[in-house]
Amino acid sequence: MELLPSAWVADISTVASVFDRIDVVRAPHVQGLRKLVQSDEVVLEARDIRKAFDTNTVLNGMSLRVERGELVSIIGPSGCGKSTFLRCLNLLEIPDGGQVRIEDVLVSRAGGERWTRADEKQAHLLRAHVGMVFQSFNLFPHYTVLQNAMLAPRVVRHVTSEAARETASQLLEKVGLGHMTDRYPQTLSGGQQQRAAIARALAMKPAVMLYDEPTSALDPEVSEEVLNVMRALDDDGMTQIVVTHDMRFARAASDRVLFVEGGVIVEAGPPEHIFSDPVDPRTRRFLRTIL
């Protein structure tokens, strides 16, 4: 496979570094068993994240700590700031204020500060620990599924072609696409493309996976293919943060659920608390309209 021109490397580095078994609800004893082996090590921490677009304040001091191996779902009405917060976590959207730490990389912002070249270098280091999956699949159409999964490790991490191919093949097998490695994205269904996008993100060996409405463009049956991959990754101990409108997935698969409204985290807790006994009236009102 031929590498891309050097002029494209910076764009691919950004894409690369920000890059679902049977449908059953996880039984309580299985979820409890996973928690027994889950680390209490904080892998991601965001403090007082603020973001405004012109005069519209979108995020008003949101904070979050995520332990290694957790699956955290973020729910809330459209326009509440969920996706903006997710994008701030890997600095695709630059926050106006606050701190983001992933692994040992910290990026801090104070109100009014200019974003400098040094800031961007630090952000690049942080993004190297993050895989991101978007609503749209963002696969390179002129590359096969295998080549898509191989590209970022080769360009960004300078992994050999043989090593990149081996890792990509293993990951595509893991997401159920081992028999489609030579297919091009346009020949795949939406669910297959999204699973390929997950494999591509995993190829960079991230510490955290971020998903922005990964099934919103898919019909329910196809959505299950993607959600099952995410459940399997959770069982493997991958740290995942998911912005979703799929309340069934959030309830069955999450370790914690955050309800966001008006740019703040209104309520957070285990899914049995959020969905069965929410405290805040705003959470109750939202769930009444969507469930």
Secondary structure by P-SEA (a helix, b strand, c coil): cccccccaaaaaaaaaaacccccccccaaaaaaaaaaccccccbbbcbbbbbcccccccccccccccccbbbbbbbcccccaaaaaaaacccccccbbbbbcccbbbbbcccccccaaaaaaaaaaaccbbbbcccccccccccaaaaaaccccccccccaaaaaaaaaaaaaaaccccccccccccccaaaaaaaaaaaaacccccbbbbccccccccaaaaaaaaaaaaaaaaabbbbbbbccaaaaaaccccbbbbbccccccccccccccccccccaaaaaaaaacc
